Amino acid sequence: MTPADSGTSDRPVTLHVGHDELVIRGRYETLSIVNDVLIGVIFLVGSFLFLSESTTTVGTWLFVVGSALMLVRPLIRLTRRIHLRRIHPGADPATSRDF
């Protein structure tokens, strides 16, 4: 099968990304990763606290905090999209490469 048959081509792909956009994408990606790590740590600690009856209440609160942090990730993504849209108003949302 040749490249023409498979729908691919040997043409290079050109992306126009400015320095500000790269900085913004990097910051939001880092924020999202930190949030995900916090969620994992909070749920792990909360799980261990459930093993003892005396720490069950604290474990429950950690699960509530972890659940709230799970809502933060889509807010980070939405904020990032709005921020990038302000820099490039005509950009295609399909190219946002959400993480």
KOLLUM-979931 format. One line per 2 residues: number of its first residue (from 1); for each residue x, y, z of N, C-alpha, C. Coordinates in nm, 2 decimals, decimal comma. Layout:
REM KOLLUM-979931
NUM) X/Y/Z/X/Y/Z/X/Y/Z | ...
***
This chain:
REM KOLLUM-979931
1) 0,08/-0,12/0,00/0,00/0,00/0,00/0,09/0,12/0,00 | 0,07/0,21/-0,09/0,15/0,34/-0,10/0,09/0,44/-0,01
3) 0,17/0,55/0,03/0,12/0,65/0,11/-0,01/0,72/0,05 | -0,02/0,73/-0,08/-0,14/0,79/-0,14/-0,26/0,70/-0,12
5) -0,24/0,57/-0,11/-0,35/0,47/-0,09/-0,40/0,48/0,05 | -0,31/0,50/0,15/-0,35/0,50/0,29/-0,40/0,63/0,34
7) -0,40/0,73/0,26/-0,45/0,86/0,30/-0,34/0,95/0,37 | -0,22/0,90/0,38/-0,11/0,98/0,44/-0,03/1,04/0,33
9) 0,05/1,14/0,37/0,14/1,21/0,28/0,27/1,24/0,34 | 0,37/1,27/0,26/0,50/1,30/0,31/0,52/1,45/0,34
11) 0,41/1,52/0,33/0,43/1,67/0,36/0,45/1,69/0,51 | 0,54/1,79/0,54/0,57/1,82/0,68/0,45/1,89/0,74
13) 0,43/1,87/0,87/0,33/1,94/0,94/0,39/2,06/1,00 | 0,32/2,18/0,98/0,37/2,30/1,04/0,27/2,35/1,15
15) 0,33/2,37/1,27/0,25/2,42/1,38/0,30/2,57/1,41 | 0,20/2,66/1,43/0,23/2,79/1,46/0,20/2,81/1,61
17) 0,30/2,81/1,70/0,28/2,82/1,84/0,37/2,93/1,89 | 0,32/3,02/1,96/0,40/3,13/2,01/0,46/3,10/2,15
19) 0,55/3,17/2,19/0,62/3,15/2,32/0,52/3,16/2,43 | 0,43/3,26/2,43/0,33/3,28/2,54/0,24/3,15/2,55
21) 0,20/3,10/2,43/0,11/2,98/2,43/0,18/2,86/2,49 | 0,31/2,84/2,46/0,39/2,73/2,52/0,40/2,75/2,67
23) 0,42/2,87/2,72/0,43/2,90/2,87/0,30/2,87/2,93 | 0,19/2,91/2,87/0,06/2,89/2,93/0,02/2,74/2,94
25) 0,05/2,67/2,82/0,02/2,53/2,82/0,10/2,46/2,93 | 0,23/2,49/2,94/0,32/2,43/3,04/0,27/2,45/3,18
27) 0,23/2,57/3,21/0,18/2,60/3,35/0,06/2,53/3,38 | -0,04/2,53/3,29/-0,16/2,46/3,32/-0,14/2,30/3,33
29) -0,05/2,25/3,25/-0,02/2,11/3,25/0,04/2,07/3,39 | 0,13/2,16/3,43/0,20/2,14/3,56/0,09/2,14/3,67
31) 0,01/2,24/3,67/-0,10/2,25/3,77/-0,19/2,13/3,77 | -0,22/2,08/3,65/-0,30/1,96/3,65/-0,23/1,84/3,70
33) -0,10/1,82/3,68/-0,03/1,71/3,73/-0,02/1,72/3,88 | 0,01/1,84/3,93/0,02/1,86/4,08/-0,12/1,82/4,14
35) -0,23/1,86/4,08/-0,36/1,83/4,13/-0,38/1,68/4,13 | -0,34/1,61/4,02/-0,36/1,47/4,02/-0,28/1,40/4,12
37) -0,16/1,44/4,15/-0,08/1,38/4,25/-0,14/1,40/4,39 | -0,19/1,52/4,42/-0,26/1,55/4,54/-0,38/1,46/4,56
39) -0,45/1,44/4,46/-0,57/1,35/4,46/-0,53/1,21/4,50 | -0,42/1,16/4,44/-0,38/1,03/4,47/-0,33/1,01/4,61
41) -0,25/1,11/4,66/-0,20/1,11/4,80/-0,31/1,12/4,90 | -0,40/1,21/4,87/-0,52/1,22/4,97/-0,60/1,10/4,98
43) -0,63/1,04/4,86/-0,71/0,91/4,87/-0,63/0,80/4,93 | -0,50/0,79/4,90/-0,42/0,68/4,96/-0,42/0,70/5,11
45) -0,39/0,82/5,16/-0,38/0,84/5,31/-0,52/0,82/5,37 | -0,63/0,87/5,30/-0,76/0,84/5,35/-0,80/0,69/5,36
47) -0,75/0,62/5,26/-0,77/0,47/5,27/-0,70/0,41/5,39 | -0,58/0,45/5,42/-0,51/0,39/5,53/-0,58/0,43/5,66
49) -0,64/0,55/5,67/-0,70/0,60/5,79/-0,83/0,52/5,81 | -0,89/0,46/5,71/-1,01/0,38/5,72/-0,98/0,25/5,79
51) -0,86/0,21/5,80/-0,82/0,08/5,86/-0,84/0,08/6,01 | -0,83/0,20/6,07/-0,85/0,21/6,22/-0,98/0,29/6,24
53) -1,06/0,23/6,34/-1,19/0,29/6,37/-1,17/0,43/6,43 | -1,06/0,46/6,50/-1,04/0,59/6,56/-1,01/0,70/6,46
55) -0,96/0,67/6,34/-0,93/0,77/6,24/-1,02/0,77/6,12 | -1,14/0,70/6,13/-1,23/0,69/6,02/-1,29/0,83/5,98
57) -1,31/0,91/6,08/-1,37/1,05/6,05/-1,27/1,13/5,97 | -1,14/1,13/6,01/-1,04/1,20/5,93/-1,03/1,14/5,79
59) -1,03/1,01/5,78/-1,03/0,94/5,65/-1,15/0,99/5,56 | -1,26/1,00/5,62/-1,38/1,04/5,55/-1,36/1,18/5,50
61) -1,31/1,27/5,58/-1,29/1,41/5,53/-1,18/1,42/5,42 | -1,08/1,33/5,43/-0,99/1,33/5,32/-1,05/1,28/5,19
63) -1,15/1,19/5,20/-1,22/1,15/5,08/-1,30/1,26/5,02 | -1,36/1,34/5,11/-1,44/1,46/5,06/-1,35/1,56/5,00
65) -1,23/1,59/5,05/-1,13/1,68/4,99/-1,08/1,63/4,86 | -1,05/1,50/4,86/-1,01/1,43/4,73/-1,11/1,44/4,62
67) -1,24/1,42/4,66/-1,35/1,44/4,56/-1,36/1,58/4,51 | -1,34/1,68/4,60/-1,35/1,82/4,56/-1,23/1,85/4,46
69) -1,11/1,79/4,49/-1,00/1,81/4,40/-1,03/1,75/4,26 | -1,11/1,64/4,26/-1,14/1,58/4,13/-1,22/1,68/4,04
71) -1,30/1,77/4,11/-1,37/1,87/4,03/-1,28/1,98/3,98 | -1,16/2,00/4,05/-1,07/2,10/4,01/-1,01/2,08/3,87
73) -0,98/1,95/3,84/-0,92/1,92/3,71/-1,00/1,98/3,59 | -1,13/1,95/3,58/-1,20/2,01/3,46/-1,20/2,16/3,47
75) -1,20/2,22/3,59/-1,19/2,36/3,60/-1,06/2,42/3,55 | -0,95/2,34/3,57/-0,82/2,38/3,52/-0,82/2,38/3,37
77) -0,88/2,27/3,31/-0,89/2,26/3,17/-0,97/2,37/3,11 | -1,08/2,40/3,17/-1,17/2,51/3,12/-1,10/2,64/3,12
79) -1,03/2,67/3,23/-0,96/2,80/3,25/-0,85/2,81/3,14 | -0,78/2,69/3,12/-0,68/2,69/3,02/-0,73/2,72/2,88
81) -0,84/2,66/2,85/-0,91/2,68/2,72/-0,94/2,83/2,70 | -1,00/2,89/2,80/-1,04/3,03/2,80/-0,92/3,12/2,78
83) -0,81/3,09/2,86/-0,69/3,16/2,85/-0,63/3,16/2,71 | -0,62/3,04/2,66/-0,56/3,02/2,52/-0,65/3,09/2,42
85) -0,78/3,08/2,44/-0,88/3,14/2,34/-0,86/3,30/2,34 | -0,82/3,35/2,45/-0,80/3,50/2,46/-0,67/3,54/2,38
87) -0,57/3,45/2,38/-0,45/3,48/2,30/-0,47/3,46/2,15 | -0,54/3,35/2,12/-0,57/3,32/1,98/-0,72/3,30/1,96
89) -0,79/3,41/1,94/-0,94/3,41/1,93/-0,99/3,32/1,81 | -0,92/3,31/1,71/-0,96/3,23/1,59/-0,92/3,09/1,59
91) -0,85/3,04/1,69/-0,80/2,91/1,69/-0,91/2,80/1,70 | -0,88/2,69/1,64/-0,97/2,58/1,64/-0,97/2,51/1,77
93) -1,08/2,49/1,84/-1,08/2,42/1,97/-1,04/2,28/1,97 | -1,05/2,22/1,85/-1,01/2,08/1,83/-0,86/2,06/1,85
95) -0,78/2,17/1,83/-0,64/2,16/1,84/-0,59/2,19/1,98 | -0,68/2,20/2,08/-0,64/2,24/2,21/-0,55/2,14/2,28
97) -0,55/2,01/2,24/-0,47/1,91/2,29/-0,49/1,90/2,45 | -0,61/1,89/2,49/-0,64/1,88/2,63/-0,57/1,76/2,69
99) -0,52/1,78/2,81/-0,46/1,67/2,88/-0,55/1,61/2,99
***
